[in-house]
C-alpha cells in the first residue's frame, strides 16, 4: 500500500506514522504519549511497525520490521549490500530514498540548522548542486580483514553499526573500475605473506591514476611486492603507494620518472591540481568542479580586488580565484598542504597561456582555530573572502570579525584593537561547509554580531545516499 492509496486504512495498533527524517536519515515518529521514536529504515509519510532497540525517558530508537503504507519516494536500493539485514554495509544510509528526495531532505536539514541554531534565514535559497548518484566516490578508506573462520579476506566499509568489515563484492558508489577491483583485491591480499598485517587500503582517484595506499604493519616481502606489481600490470590505471607507519611515511612503490602524476583538472579555469593520496581532496570530483564554478560566480572577484581564501588546502579555490582577482592570499593550518599549494601554484604558472597569468598569490600556514583581531588585521584588507573549513567550522574567524565589528559600532564598550584604524571587513563572504551545525553557529555570529546578511544558501550533494550535508552560503555586509 502506498501513501496515496488509502488515507483511511486501518493499521496495527502499535504502528508508527513517520513525519520526517533526522540528520542521520532516521524516520521521526511520535507515540500517543508524545514520546519521539527514531526509526531506522523508515521514510516520511510511511506507516510502519518497528522493533525498539533502545529506550530513554523522552525517546526511543527502533528499526523497521514492516511497512504498512509505503512512501512514493521509496526506491529499490542500487546495491545488494545495502539494507537492515545482518552484515549489511554501513557506508550508505539513504539508498532506499529517491535521489531527488534525498536532496530535499538535506535542504531541510540545512534550513532547520540555520534557523534553530543560528536564528538565520537565507534571503534566497540556492538551487542544489547535484551530480551522478553512482560511481562518484573517488576517495575511500577501505578496511581489510582476514577472516579465518570464513577462509577469506574482506575489503570494504564497515557493517552497519558494527566494527566488522562488510562482505562486499561490489560497491556502486565507487567508480566502476574500482568496484570491479574489490574481489581481485580480496584475492590479492589473501595471497600475500602479509595477509594478517595489512589492515587498510586507502583509495584516491585522480583523472588518470587510481592510487591505492596499502597500510602494512610489517615490512613486505619481495614476493609480496612482486604480487603488487603484477596486480598493477593487470590494472594499468593503478599506482601502488605504501604506508608502513604514519601518513608522512606514504610513498610510491615504484617512483619512476615515467610514473603518471596523481592529479585532477579544473578545466573551466585551466588549472591542474597534483596531489598526494593522503592530501585532502573532495570525494566527488564531478561535484567539486561545479562547486568551484558556483563559488567563484557567487564571489564575483574583480580584477581590482584582493581575496583571502581561508582553509585553502591545496588551492582548490585559491588558484581559480587567481584567474580573476588582483591578488590572492591562501591561508591553511597544515604546513604540508601549504608547501603543496605553493608547488601547485608554480606548476600552473608555468603552463598558463600567454596573456593569462595568475594574479600574485601567496600561501601561509597558521592555526585558524586561534584567530585574534591582531592577526586578522595583519593579513590586510581584503575585498572578499572564501571560507572552506573542516567540520569544526570557522568559529574563531567569525568571532574575530564580530569582535572587530563591535569595536566599530560600540567603541565605548569595546576598545579598538591597535592598528584597526583603516582596516575594513570583506564586503562578501562565500562560505563552503561540510557541517550544517557549525555553519549555522558561524552564520549566527556573522549576522547578529558582525554586521552581515545571509543573502543565499543551498545544499551541495557531495555524498549521494549518505546523510552527509555539504552546503554553501553567501554573506554580504548589511
KAVEN-V763951 format. One line per field, one symbol per residue. ss: DSSP state (a for helix, b for strand, c for the rest). A space follows every 10 residues. Layout:
ss=???
This chain:
ss=cbcccccccc cccccbbccb bcccccbbbb cccccbbbbb ccccccbbbb bbbbbcccbb bbbbbbbbbb cccbcccccc ccccccccbc ccccccbcaa aaaaaaaaaa aaaaaaaacc cccbbcccbc ccccccbcbb bbbbbbbccc cbbbbbcbbc ccccbccccc cccbcaaaac caaaaaaaaa accccccccb bbbbbccccb bbbbbccccc caaaaaaaaa aaaacccbbb bbbcccaaac bbcccccccc ccbbbbaaac bbbbcccccc ccccaaaaaa aaaaaaaaac cccccbbbbb cccccccaaa acccccbbbb bbccaaaaaa aaaaaaaaaa accccccccb bbbbbccccc ccaaaaaacc cccbbbbccc ccccaaaaaa aaaaaaaaac cccccccccc cccccccbbb bbbccaaaaa aaaaaaaacc cbbbbbbbbb cccccccccb bbbbbbbc
